[in-house]
Amino acid sequence: MSCSGTGSMTYGERSGRGVRTGGWGELFSDEGSAYWIAVRGLNAFSRMSDGRMPEGPLAEVFRRHLSLASDFDVIDIVFNQWHGSRGDIAALSRRVVEAAGLGDQCAAAILSEAGSELALLVDVTRHRLGFEPGEPVPVSYSGGTFSADAVLEAFTREMKSRYAGYEVRHPLYEPVSGAALYAAKLAGTALDRAALNRLRSTPMLITAGEDE
């Protein structure tokens, strides 16, 4: 499974063996996550403001959303008002998605790269689990980042380009339900069929999703 929300990681199982890939934290990892997207959006905003990059819709989207009297006010907001809050910064990923929808090429490229990074996490997990060539690999996903069509499309496209055997499946349960299933497994008290039906869950071999 691929998980991408504020952070990012994958977790996969095969023949009773589990493997986690990614999820090393936002300072030097969490590629493809909302935080990662937002930081790249902020970087693009600073470049557009300076003239190091042609200005696109992203600049005005950030100015409007953050109510900037001056572009440099973003420094005060992020460092002094938000104190570098992971969640507040990650929320700016929505503005990158908005800008991409308005035709900003830089924002679109950020979202496409995010999908590619998430696909790489899945592909590495497949290799680490030792799937045989041609063996089907069910993959699901969770987390808010995948609500952006551009990210999900890039994620799916990149995976298929790496391995034709991926079977991308829409998630049937929320991340919290997956946590409940995993906790029950660790406790040695697997949920019965009735409980599983209530959670509306089916096991996925590789899942990418949110790591908070």
C-alpha positions as CSV (number, residue, x, y, z in Angstrom):
1,M,0.0,0.0,0.0
2,S,1.1,3.6,-0.7
3,C,0.3,6.1,2.0
4,S,0.7,9.9,1.4
5,G,-0.7,12.6,3.5
6,T,1.3,14.8,5.7
7,G,4.1,12.2,5.4
8,S,4.6,9.3,3.1
9,M,5.6,5.6,3.3
10,T,4.7,2.2,1.9
11,Y,4.0,-1.1,3.7
12,G,3.7,-4.4,2.0
13,E,3.3,-8.1,2.9
14,R,4.1,-11.3,1.1
15,S,4.2,-14.9,2.5
16,G,3.9,-13.5,6.1
17,R,6.8,-11.1,5.7
18,G,6.2,-7.3,6.0
19,V,8.3,-4.5,4.6
20,R,8.1,-0.8,5.2
21,T,9.7,1.7,2.8
22,G,10.0,5.4,3.3
23,G,8.5,7.4,6.2
24,W,11.8,8.8,7.4
25,G,10.4,12.2,8.3
26,E,9.9,15.5,6.6
27,L,13.4,17.0,7.1
28,F,15.1,14.6,4.7
29,S,12.4,12.2,3.4
30,D,8.6,11.8,3.0
31,E,8.9,12.2,-0.7
32,G,5.6,12.8,-2.5
33,S,3.8,13.8,0.7
34,A,1.7,16.9,1.3
35,Y,4.6,18.5,3.2
36,W,7.0,17.7,0.4
37,I,4.7,19.2,-2.2
38,A,4.1,22.3,-0.1
39,V,7.8,23.0,0.5
40,R,8.4,22.8,-3.2
41,G,5.5,25.1,-3.7
42,L,7.0,27.6,-1.3
43,N,10.3,27.3,-3.1
44,A,8.7,28.0,-6.4
45,F,6.8,31.0,-4.9
46,S,10.1,32.5,-3.7
47,R,11.7,32.0,-7.2
48,M,8.8,33.5,-8.9
49,S,8.8,36.5,-6.6
50,D,12.6,37.1,-7.2
51,G,12.3,36.7,-10.9
52,R,14.4,33.5,-10.9
53,M,11.4,31.7,-12.5
54,P,8.6,33.1,-14.7
55,E,5.6,33.9,-12.6
56,G,2.7,31.6,-12.9
57,P,-0.7,31.4,-11.2
58,L,0.9,29.8,-8.1
59,A,2.3,33.1,-7.0
60,E,-1.0,34.8,-6.9
61,V,-2.7,31.8,-5.3
62,F,-0.2,31.9,-2.4
63,R,-0.5,35.7,-2.1
64,R,-4.3,35.5,-1.9
65,H,-4.4,32.5,0.4
66,L,-1.8,33.9,2.9
67,S,-3.1,37.5,2.6
68,L,0.4,38.8,1.8
69,A,1.0,42.5,1.9
70,S,4.5,41.8,0.7
71,D,5.9,38.5,-0.6
72,F,8.5,38.5,2.1
73,D,5.7,38.3,4.7
74,V,5.6,34.5,3.9
75,I,8.8,34.2,6.0
76,D,7.1,35.7,9.0
77,I,4.1,33.5,8.6
78,V,5.9,30.2,8.2
79,F,8.7,30.7,10.7
80,N,7.2,33.1,13.3
81,Q,3.4,32.6,13.2
82,W,3.4,28.9,12.3
83,H,6.7,28.1,14.0
84,G,7.5,25.7,11.1
85,S,4.3,23.6,11.9
86,R,4.4,20.5,9.9
87,G,0.6,20.5,9.5
88,D,0.2,24.1,8.6
89,I,2.9,23.9,5.9
90,A,1.5,20.6,4.5
91,A,-1.9,22.3,4.1
92,L,-0.3,24.5,1.5
93,S,-0.2,21.5,-0.8
94,R,-3.8,22.3,-1.6
95,R,-2.7,25.6,-3.0
96,V,-0.2,23.9,-5.2
97,V,-3.1,21.7,-6.5
98,E,-5.2,24.8,-7.0
99,A,-2.4,26.5,-9.0
100,A,-1.9,23.4,-11.2
101,G,-5.7,23.5,-12.0
102,L,-5.2,27.1,-13.1
103,G,-2.5,26.0,-15.5
104,D,0.7,26.6,-13.5
105,Q,3.3,24.4,-15.2
106,C,5.6,24.4,-12.2
107,A,2.8,23.3,-9.8
108,A,1.8,20.6,-12.3
109,A,5.4,19.3,-12.4
110,I,5.6,19.2,-8.6
111,L,2.4,17.0,-8.4
112,S,3.7,14.8,-11.2
113,E,7.0,14.3,-9.4
114,A,5.1,13.5,-6.2
115,G,3.3,10.7,-8.0
116,S,6.5,9.4,-9.4
117,E,8.2,9.4,-6.0
118,L,5.3,7.5,-4.4
119,A,5.4,4.9,-7.2
120,L,9.1,4.4,-6.6
121,L,8.3,3.6,-2.9
122,V,5.9,0.9,-4.1
123,D,8.3,-0.5,-6.6
124,V,11.2,-0.8,-4.1
125,T,8.8,-2.5,-1.7
126,R,7.9,-5.0,-4.4
127,H,11.6,-5.8,-5.0
128,R,12.3,-6.1,-1.3
129,L,9.4,-8.6,-0.9
130,G,10.8,-10.8,-3.6
131,F,7.8,-10.9,-6.0
132,E,8.5,-13.2,-8.9
133,P,8.7,-11.7,-12.5
134,G,5.1,-11.5,-13.9
135,E,3.5,-12.2,-10.5
136,P,0.4,-9.9,-9.9
137,V,1.0,-7.3,-7.2
138,P,-2.2,-5.7,-5.7
139,V,-1.6,-2.1,-4.7
140,S,-3.9,0.3,-2.8
141,Y,-3.4,3.8,-1.5
142,S,-4.6,6.1,1.2
143,G,-4.0,9.7,2.5
144,G,-5.1,13.1,1.4
145,T,-2.4,13.6,-1.2
146,F,-4.1,11.0,-3.5
147,S,-7.2,13.2,-3.6
148,A,-5.3,15.3,-6.2
149,D,-6.1,13.6,-9.5
150,A,-2.7,14.7,-10.9
151,V,-0.9,12.9,-8.2
152,L,-2.9,9.7,-8.5
153,E,-2.6,9.7,-12.3
154,A,1.2,10.1,-12.1
155,F,1.4,7.5,-9.4
156,T,-0.5,4.9,-11.5
157,R,1.3,5.8,-14.7
158,E,4.7,5.5,-13.2
159,M,4.0,2.2,-11.5
160,K,2.7,0.7,-14.8
161,S,5.8,1.9,-16.6
162,R,8.0,0.1,-14.0
163,Y,6.0,-3.2,-13.7
164,A,3.0,-4.4,-15.7
165,G,1.8,-6.7,-13.0
166,Y,0.6,-3.9,-10.6
167,E,-3.1,-4.1,-9.9
168,V,-4.1,-0.7,-8.5
169,R,-7.2,-1.0,-6.3
170,H,-9.3,1.8,-4.8
171,P,-9.0,1.6,-0.9
172,L,-12.0,0.0,0.7
173,Y,-11.4,1.3,4.2
174,E,-10.0,4.4,5.9
175,P,-6.4,4.4,7.3
176,V,-7.7,4.2,10.8
177,S,-9.3,0.9,10.0
178,G,-6.1,-0.4,8.6
179,A,-4.4,0.5,11.9
180,A,-7.1,-1.4,13.8
181,L,-6.5,-4.5,11.7
182,Y,-2.7,-4.3,12.2
183,A,-3.1,-3.8,15.9
184,A,-5.3,-6.9,16.1
185,K,-2.8,-8.9,14.2
186,L,0.1,-7.8,16.5
187,A,-2.0,-8.7,19.5
188,G,-2.7,-12.2,18.0
189,T,-6.4,-11.6,18.0
190,A,-7.3,-11.4,14.3
191,L,-10.8,-10.0,13.6
192,D,-13.5,-12.4,12.6
193,R,-15.5,-12.1,9.3
194,A,-18.3,-10.0,10.9
195,A,-15.8,-7.5,12.2
196,L,-14.0,-7.4,8.9
197,N,-17.2,-6.8,7.1
198,R,-18.0,-3.9,9.4
199,L,-14.6,-2.4,8.5
200,R,-15.3,-3.1,4.8
201,S,-11.7,-4.2,4.4
202,T,-9.8,-6.5,2.2
203,P,-6.1,-7.2,2.6
204,M,-3.8,-5.4,0.1
205,L,-0.2,-6.6,-0.4
206,I,1.4,-3.2,-0.9
207,T,-0.2,-0.1,0.5
208,A,1.1,3.5,0.2
209,G,-0.4,6.0,2.6
210,E,-0.1,8.7,5.2
211,D,2.7,8.6,7.8
212,E,2.1,11.1,10.5
